[in-house]
Amino acid sequence: MSAIAPRSLVVVSAGLSQPSTTRLLADRLSVAVDQHLRDAGIEPHLEVIELRDHAPDLTNHLLTGFPSPRLKAAIDAVIAADGLIAVTPIFSASYSGLFKLFFDLVERDGLAGKPVLIAATGGTVRHSLALEHALRPLFAYLNAAVVATGVYAATEDWGSGGAADGSLVQRIDRAARELSASMAARESFAPTDPFADPVPFDQLFRPS
Amino acid sequence: MQFGVFSIGDVTTDPTTGRAPSEAERIQAMVTIALKAEEVGLDVFATGEHHNPPFVPSSPTTMLGFIAARTERLILSTATTLITTNDPVKIAEDYAMLQHLAGGRVDLMLGRGNTGPVYPWFGQDIRNGIPLAYENYALLHRLWREDVVDWEGKYRTPLTGFTSTPRPLDGVPPFVWHGSIRSPEIAEQAAYYGEGFFHNNIFWPKDHVQRMVELYRRRFDHYGHGPADQAIVGLGGQVFMRTKSQDAVREFRPYFDHAPVYGGGPSLEEYMAQTPLTVGSPQQVIDRTLTFREIVGDYQRQLFLLDHAGLPLETVLEQLDILGELIVPVLRREFAANRPANVPEAPLHPRVQAAQAARAAKTVAG
């Protein structure tokens, strides 16, 4: 089993309060994905990015055009990840501004083909379709491979137990299984480095 | 090594007085800055090219021709000439003409521009930025080297039996710097032709600058133009100086806080830590600039941005005095020390080189 290449799993959490329900959901998802990968004989490398820690740097990047070293490390981790769990609170019928700001600053092709699990938290279940009408189109635009199950957790879900059909615990497990299967099915990912391997001039242009 | 200044030519309100210069004042200020650059012993003045307010320099060779007539030694350059949206035939003609009028004191830096609508205003598509830079330069390169050119490309009407006039002065085309902040394709292009690569690093952290220049040097070697340390590298820089560093910070802060490019973003201190911006004493500017060599290796051209963000002309001229008197002489000495003998200077037109040699001989004789 040790012959299978390890996979990097990055979690982006846009929760604001501490402790945050969004982070709580993110942690449950990452533990579940971690377990499914291990069951498949794959060693996961987990990294959690709390967007709150990068809030001023995200604004600065937007204004100056370049990331701080710390933010750059976070963005590079997302681009290099074999799988991504993206979790946001739902504000005003969509992802939070902080969440969108981060993904606005990941370069256009940075998520192409990447297995992504989308998840969100909110006060009531009435906002659950924001996953489908806001997050899924965003990641579809970025050409990410979003798994079929998105996980929405309303406040009431945290007191509903795990036995019932379609409970939060079961939804987490289903989504985690889909993400880990998607990660396992894909070769371990190494982003191309345009500086290490530049496209030669004559492939970019043939003088007449 | 060459030292100089480059100007974006922005008309920006001085945040401390609420006053913006008129276009007429700004254009004259750019000329005054260029003349002052020669007076204080700098080597290069470079103007930007823009086609939208609040910028004035839409016609670089007109301005540089005027400056050429009023200077003797200054090398006239651009930062940058838009290789994407200008007709390469017109660039070939305009800069060859300027070269004749300026006695060879001309080079230019090519860039793609940073204002999206300029592309459609000039009949081009911004999605073709890199292909335009490649094709237009391939044509420009030939127009300066072949007397009669037959050409067919994607982006302009074909040429059959075309001769670009005037021919470059003494048959030597102006030296070209390829400028790009973020595109490895342009570093690759500079390396392919064996020409200069300029990184306007003033808005970027040093590890990025390092990677771009390292790529250019490696590929320069790959294309057989010589070892990597003989590639021709230029860098930007951004400084504000007063005798006491606290005075520099106090005076510059309102300009930083309201500058169109970084106002409302990181603090002055954060920005100084992450980019080459240096606001402080002359010694701090010297120390910081000398570190650039550690980042990119021994290089050939250092241009400073001094006149932006609404700084008044008198202040910019004071900055030029400090640069010429206290900074550049020390940088020349320090950069020359430990510089390997095989590291070349930036190419000059033979006439300019001859004039420089004559001046040096006169200085020694006198």
Interface residues (C-beta under 8 A of the other chain):
Chain A: P56 T59 N60 L63 T64 G65 F66 S68 P69 P194 F195 P198 V199 P200 F201 L204 F205 P207 S208
Chain B: I130 P131 Y134 E135 A138 W151 E152 G153 P184 E185 A187 E188 Q189 A191 Y192 F203 W204 P205 D207 H208 R211 M212 E214 L215 R219 Y223 V261 Y262 G263 G264 G265 P266 E270 Y271 Q274 T275
